[in-house]
């Protein structure tokens, strides 16, 4: 294991020993119930900035949620009020992934609750929930069983309460049809609200007493549901991090060192202080390596509105001391990565003997691929509000990891983690950027120094220049083909500055987790295989971006497979199926970071990979239309986050190289799907996200500083550039739920590049397409 | 001093004349439905109506807005959902939703000038509004649905 591994890709898994949280102790119920009836609980659900959290205060002034305060709350996941309102927590972050709709519906299903009477409460940072780090496409698959059991627990207690009230056997009572318990021997019914107080007095059922519904009885799981928050979002009422306002709040913009690890050498803030609305400037200390989620340091301009803070910051005169990363130049770094990829690296997966096979005289095919750094550019730039009072801090933030906010703010201020409250707002996109809360740390540090609530707003330029960038990567591929054109040996080598470098300055190799993202689970039926990884030193902050290392790994593997098909003079789809070989379960070497917590539950099943490719061929009418001379269709398949995906992209390229994408077909086997509507949204969106990466996604550095700054020089796909129509086909499956937020991205990019090859004869081995004469 | 009308209410602005309308709306008036995305009129998240037409509030300095009539997403929503908003919810457009107030304001403006809107009209006008979640095909469907309902 590489140092830094534990706290990078696998961190979510380690934190998510979720089962023990299923049934919370009931000892607090008496206290809270008593408090509730005494009227001490006051819902302040519509007061800005707490519209989401429905937070109340106990008699001692301790914050409690609507769930804690409900008359009946058998666990921290659900509470029921005497009026029949059911509160269900969304403990994961809503950033367009649909979790505030999909997760509570899983619980509501087992509870047989009426969705119209459910209110969703956003969970604060709280380790009692298990992992809240909304990354790695984990939300449904890690909490599916937990939420079902929480719902089933509450349902059983309500049924028992009804049986007790009527004095009849429990077997005579059923939760039917919805939100009521019915007596099978009469027409008597009792609503959940009527049963809440009695249910609260019952002992918790044992886990083995729970009866989960059979899938054919599911009322919400697997059924499409629209976004719970869409009306608030569409009327501007939803509170994103950017929208949080507190009384007496100050606004801050920070001038950060342009080169990672840089420091202020000299500061002249006279002009800045003369700007109307500017109050003062405050130095933020540089970080101590490794940077992790610490503030980058620099100078903050504090003002009474955002504009004044931005304007004041522009007037700062700062001389920076750049430090060692000033050597970073993307042009030379690219050559270094490519050189490294041509030399033997660390072996991360091996079968048979590749070297011996390469000497046997088969047809050798080699190719090199390159993919640059990317920035997240979520529509809402990083932002946070913090209110530090003595040894306590309250943070409001669009964060993917509220417990990470608690940890990092506590560390920065030298206070206890439990003294940091983190309210999670809506996130205006996350894509992995908002897993690391350096911006919340900045707000907390500045609030502490000013003694006032402070909102730190990142401009778009800040967001692009000071991102945790997706890694740049170089890949080298080599195969030896037999007379039929099938590979007898396959060598693949990838080189990229690892995410581990963010947590460990010495990390130069990809972690097991990064290698498992599309590299070491080798899905092709080839007797001699070796996968390697070469060293690379990071000079900028490296982080997670939607589907992470799968992006460059799938680009190389699925492009190379396509190249081999042409070398073998075969149809790319037929060839891809031949490469996959017969249906079978891959061995344990095909582990995947997402399956480590339950490797037996999620075997790598080639039959499922074949199936998505076959369905994609059928839906896209593969092979039935004529392409070439400016039009093309390309296919790629990829399994990531335990989900099997095939994408067929249709492209048109005019004689100026301008690309349009009329149609995309994406086939998804994600096992049991909690909410197919959200799955469709995620995969439609992934095609657009993939388009942005493929067409123009490129971040570069000169002398350590990032060259790009805004959507002018870091363009992302607009409506007229995005696929015109993306059709999502969900394969029905009884397999355990898998990820859906990320897996649509990796296969899209090679499928598009493979289509471009058909249309133009030009093979894209380097991203983005704008570097290849396309626009 | 600048006199203007925001959502039908007379307002007087006495701050920095260079302040963009966006920050006046968000920080001074507390109308946070209008979003900040880029600050350079590149993404459309800050779109509002000025005298009935879509503009980027991040790039409209207060000094240029004397007598302007500004309409924000809050006003559009004030009397129940607008047909465009209803279509947005029905088609389930939003993912993260941050860009959607701007998209909706742009669509409202578009449908005023082109009630019988075509795909080309939509592409031309809506391509100024970025959605990073990639909801474009649903935005297109929602605009067409709203156009039908408003006809």
HADDOCK unambig.tbl for C-alpha pairs under 7 A between the chains (distance, minus, plus):
assign (segid A and resid 95 and name CA) (segid B and resid 96 and name CA) 4.75 0.50 0.50
assign (segid A and resid 96 and name CA) (segid B and resid 95 and name CA) 3.81 0.50 0.50
assign (segid A and resid 96 and name CA) (segid B and resid 96 and name CA) 3.48 0.50 0.50
assign (segid A and resid 97 and name CA) (segid B and resid 95 and name CA) 6.65 0.50 0.50
assign (segid A and resid 98 and name CA) (segid B and resid 95 and name CA) 6.98 0.50 0.50
assign (segid A and resid 226 and name CA) (segid B and resid 92 and name CA) 5.79 0.50 0.50
assign (segid A and resid 227 and name CA) (segid B and resid 92 and name CA) 6.57 0.50 0.50
assign (segid A and resid 230 and name CA) (segid B and resid 89 and name CA) 5.76 0.50 0.50
assign (segid A and resid 230 and name CA) (segid B and resid 94 and name CA) 6.24 0.50 0.50
assign (segid A and resid 231 and name CA) (segid B and resid 89 and name CA) 6.23 0.50 0.50
assign (segid A and resid 233 and name CA) (segid B and resid 97 and name CA) 5.61 0.50 0.50
assign (segid A and resid 234 and name CA) (segid B and resid 85 and name CA) 6.02 0.50 0.50
assign (segid A and resid 234 and name CA) (segid B and resid 100 and name CA) 6.17 0.50 0.50
assign (segid A and resid 234 and name CA) (segid B and resid 101 and name CA) 5.80 0.50 0.50
assign (segid A and resid 235 and name CA) (segid B and resid 73 and name CA) 6.17 0.50 0.50
assign (segid A and resid 235 and name CA) (segid B and resid 74 and name CA) 6.45 0.50 0.50
assign (segid A and resid 235 and name CA) (segid B and resid 77 and name CA) 5.54 0.50 0.50
assign (segid A and resid 235 and name CA) (segid B and resid 101 and name CA) 6.79 0.50 0.50
assign (segid A and resid 236 and name CA) (segid B and resid 33 and name CA) 3.87 0.50 0.50
assign (segid A and resid 236 and name CA) (segid B and resid 73 and name CA) 6.12 0.50 0.50
assign (segid A and resid 236 and name CA) (segid B and resid 74 and name CA) 6.43 0.50 0.50
assign (segid A and resid 236 and name CA) (segid B and resid 101 and name CA) 5.95 0.50 0.50
assign (segid A and resid 237 and name CA) (segid B and resid 33 and name CA) 6.25 0.50 0.50
assign (segid A and resid 243 and name CA) (segid B and resid 32 and name CA) 5.56 0.50 0.50
assign (segid A and resid 276 and name CA) (segid B and resid 16 and name CA) 6.58 0.50 0.50
assign (segid A and resid 305 and name CA) (segid B and resid 27 and name CA) 6.00 0.50 0.50
assign (segid A and resid 306 and name CA) (segid B and resid 23 and name CA) 6.74 0.50 0.50
assign (segid A and resid 307 and name CA) (segid B and resid 19 and name CA) 6.34 0.50 0.50
assign (segid A and resid 307 and name CA) (segid B and resid 23 and name CA) 6.28 0.50 0.50
assign (segid A and resid 378 and name CA) (segid B and resid 132 and name CA) 6.28 0.50 0.50
assign (segid A and resid 379 and name CA) (segid B and resid 37 and name CA) 5.67 0.50 0.50
assign (segid A and resid 379 and name CA) (segid B and resid 98 and name CA) 6.59 0.50 0.50
assign (segid A and resid 379 and name CA) (segid B and resid 99 and name CA) 6.72 0.50 0.50
assign (segid A and resid 379 and name CA) (segid B and resid 132 and name CA) 6.23 0.50 0.50
assign (segid A and resid 380 and name CA) (segid B and resid 37 and name CA) 6.03 0.50 0.50
assign (segid A and resid 380 and name CA) (segid B and resid 98 and name CA) 6.71 0.50 0.50
assign (segid A and resid 427 and name CA) (segid B and resid 96 and name CA) 6.56 0.50 0.50
assign (segid A and resid 428 and name CA) (segid B and resid 96 and name CA) 5.41 0.50 0.50
assign (segid A and resid 428 and name CA) (segid B and resid 97 and name CA) 6.64 0.50 0.50
assign (segid A and resid 428 and name CA) (segid B and resid 98 and name CA) 4.81 0.50 0.50
assign (segid A and resid 429 and name CA) (segid B and resid 96 and name CA) 5.57 0.50 0.50
assign (segid A and resid 459 and name CA) (segid B and resid 38 and name CA) 6.93 0.50 0.50
assign (segid A and resid 460 and name CA) (segid B and resid 37 and name CA) 6.72 0.50 0.50
assign (segid A and resid 460 and name CA) (segid B and resid 38 and name CA) 5.06 0.50 0.50
assign (segid A and resid 684 and name CA) (segid B and resid 134 and name CA) 6.91 0.50 0.50
assign (segid A and resid 685 and name CA) (segid B and resid 133 and name CA) 5.31 0.50 0.50
assign (segid A and resid 685 and name CA) (segid B and resid 134 and name CA) 4.21 0.50 0.50
assign (segid A and resid 685 and name CA) (segid B and resid 135 and name CA) 6.15 0.50 0.50
assign (segid A and resid 688 and name CA) (segid B and resid 134 and name CA) 5.08 0.50 0.50
assign (segid A and resid 689 and name CA) (segid B and resid 134 and name CA) 6.57 0.50 0.50
assign (segid A and resid 710 and name CA) (segid B and resid 38 and name CA) 6.85 0.50 0.50
assign (segid A and resid 711 and name CA) (segid B and resid 42 and name CA) 6.40 0.50 0.50
assign (segid A and resid 718 and name CA) (segid B and resid 127 and name CA) 5.34 0.50 0.50
assign (segid A and resid 718 and name CA) (segid B and resid 130 and name CA) 5.69 0.50 0.50
assign (segid A and resid 719 and name CA) (segid B and resid 123 and name CA) 6.17 0.50 0.50
assign (segid A and resid 719 and name CA) (segid B and resid 126 and name CA) 6.78 0.50 0.50
assign (segid A and resid 719 and name CA) (segid B and resid 127 and name CA) 4.96 0.50 0.50
assign (segid A and resid 719 and name CA) (segid B and resid 136 and name CA) 5.58 0.50 0.50
assign (segid A and resid 720 and name CA) (segid B and resid 123 and name CA) 5.44 0.50 0.50
assign (segid A and resid 720 and name CA) (segid B and resid 127 and name CA) 5.93 0.50 0.50
assign (segid A and resid 724 and name CA) (segid B and resid 137 and name CA) 6.61 0.50 0.50
assign (segid A and resid 725 and name CA) (segid B and resid 137 and name CA) 6.53 0.50 0.50
